[in-house]
Amino acid sequence: MYRRYRVPNMWREVDRLQREMNRLFETTYPARRRQAAGYPAVNLWSNENGVILTAEVPGVSPDDIDINVLGETVTLSGVRNIDELPETARYHRQERGYGAFTRSVQLPFNVDVNQVEANFKNGVLAVNLPRAEADKPRKIAVKTA
């Protein structure tokens, strides 16, 4: 025999209250559910010749940045040093992070590591990653019989 269970009105009210609270928090703090972006923030552009990667690294010396390419992965690592404060100073607010960082990005194809170039200007690192010759698409001529 089939029995049908009914949800008491009290539980419906609790469910409604839960939905309303979720909606309230989502509109008040929309970023709380989103995953934080990695540091440093990067942009990646590609075409048939290669990839250009730009990364925001303000306050980081170019000497403190390492770039490694292995297969289809590029890894940026380095150190962002803490600001030196006078002995009597105390932080009122500290939002900028410091310390070691590592960021790996998967590329759409293999890179010719011997041709990689990097430039640093105004806190932005630009890395030119040319596509490996063996990985470039080739046009195949069709022969007629």
C-alpha positions as CSV (number, residue, x, y, z in Angstrom):
1,M,0.0,0.0,0.0
2,Y,1.3,3.5,-0.9
3,R,1.3,6.1,1.9
4,R,1.6,9.8,1.3
5,Y,3.4,11.9,3.9
6,R,2.6,15.5,4.2
7,V,5.2,18.1,5.3
8,P,3.8,20.1,8.2
9,N,3.3,23.8,7.6
10,M,6.0,24.6,10.1
11,W,8.7,22.9,8.0
12,R,7.4,24.8,4.9
13,E,7.9,28.0,6.8
14,V,11.4,27.0,7.8
15,D,12.3,26.2,4.2
16,R,10.9,29.6,3.1
17,L,12.9,31.3,5.8
18,Q,16.0,29.5,4.7
19,R,15.5,30.6,1.0
20,E,14.9,34.2,2.1
21,M,18.0,34.2,4.2
22,N,20.1,32.8,1.3
23,R,18.7,35.4,-1.0
24,L,19.5,38.2,1.5
25,F,23.1,37.1,2.0
26,E,23.6,36.5,-1.7
27,T,22.5,40.1,-2.6
28,T,24.4,41.6,0.4
29,Y,27.6,39.7,0.0
30,P,27.6,38.3,-3.6
31,A,31.4,37.6,-3.5
32,R,31.2,35.3,-0.5
33,R,30.4,32.3,-2.6
34,R,32.8,33.0,-5.4
35,Q,36.2,31.5,-5.3
36,A,39.0,34.1,-4.9
37,A,41.1,34.6,-7.9
38,G,44.7,33.4,-7.8
39,Y,47.6,35.8,-7.3
40,P,48.9,37.2,-9.5
41,A,45.9,38.0,-11.7
42,V,46.6,37.0,-15.3
43,N,45.2,37.5,-18.7
44,L,46.0,35.1,-21.6
45,W,45.7,35.8,-25.3
46,S,46.5,33.3,-28.0
47,N,46.6,33.0,-31.8
48,E,48.2,30.5,-34.2
49,N,51.7,31.9,-33.4
50,G,51.7,31.8,-29.7
51,V,50.4,33.1,-26.4
52,I,50.8,36.4,-24.5
53,L,50.4,36.2,-20.8
54,T,50.2,39.4,-18.7
55,A,50.3,39.3,-14.9
56,E,49.7,42.1,-12.4
57,V,52.6,42.1,-9.9
58,P,52.7,45.6,-8.3
59,G,55.3,46.1,-5.7
60,V,57.3,43.1,-6.8
61,S,60.8,43.6,-8.2
62,P,61.5,41.9,-11.6
63,D,64.5,40.2,-10.0
64,D,62.1,38.5,-7.5
65,I,60.0,36.8,-10.3
66,D,60.8,33.4,-11.8
67,I,59.1,32.1,-15.0
68,N,59.2,28.4,-15.8
69,V,57.7,26.7,-18.8
70,L,57.3,22.9,-18.9
71,G,55.3,21.4,-21.8
72,E,51.9,23.2,-21.9
73,T,52.2,24.9,-18.4
74,V,53.8,28.2,-17.5
75,T,54.5,28.9,-13.8
76,L,55.1,32.3,-12.3
77,S,56.6,32.4,-8.8
78,G,58.2,35.1,-6.7
79,V,58.2,37.0,-3.5
80,R,56.3,40.2,-2.6
81,N,58.1,41.8,0.3
82,I,56.3,43.4,3.2
83,D,56.5,47.2,3.5
84,E,59.1,48.5,5.9
85,L,57.5,50.7,8.5
86,P,59.2,53.1,10.9
87,E,59.6,51.7,14.4
88,T,56.8,53.7,15.9
89,A,54.3,53.1,13.1
90,R,51.4,50.6,13.4
91,Y,49.0,49.4,10.7
92,H,45.6,51.0,10.6
93,R,44.6,48.8,7.7
94,Q,46.5,46.1,5.9
95,E,44.9,44.7,2.7
96,R,47.9,44.1,0.5
97,G,49.3,40.6,0.8
98,Y,53.0,39.7,1.0
99,G,55.1,36.6,0.9
100,A,55.9,34.0,-1.6
101,F,53.5,33.2,-4.5
102,T,53.2,30.7,-7.2
103,R,50.7,30.6,-10.1
104,S,50.5,28.0,-12.8
105,V,48.5,28.4,-16.0
106,Q,47.7,25.7,-18.5
107,L,48.5,26.8,-22.1
108,P,46.5,25.7,-25.2
109,F,49.7,24.2,-26.8
110,N,53.4,23.5,-26.4
111,V,55.8,26.4,-26.3
112,D,59.2,27.0,-27.8
113,V,61.1,27.6,-24.5
114,N,64.1,29.0,-26.3
115,Q,62.1,31.9,-27.7
116,V,60.2,33.0,-24.6
117,E,60.6,36.7,-23.7
118,A,59.4,38.6,-20.7
119,N,59.0,42.4,-20.1
120,F,58.1,44.2,-16.9
121,K,56.6,47.7,-17.0
122,N,54.5,49.6,-14.4
123,G,53.9,46.6,-12.3
124,V,52.7,44.4,-15.2
125,L,54.7,41.4,-16.4
126,A,54.2,40.5,-20.1
127,V,55.4,37.1,-21.2
128,N,55.5,36.2,-24.9
129,L,55.3,32.4,-25.3
130,P,55.7,31.4,-29.0
131,R,54.1,28.2,-30.2
132,A,56.5,25.3,-30.8
133,E,57.2,24.8,-34.5
134,A,56.3,21.1,-34.2
135,D,53.0,22.0,-32.6
136,K,51.9,24.5,-35.3
137,P,49.2,23.4,-37.7
138,R,50.4,22.6,-41.2
139,K,48.6,23.1,-44.4
140,I,48.4,19.8,-46.4
141,A,48.3,20.0,-50.1
142,V,45.8,17.8,-51.8
143,K,47.1,15.9,-54.8
144,T,45.0,14.8,-57.7
145,A,45.4,11.5,-59.4
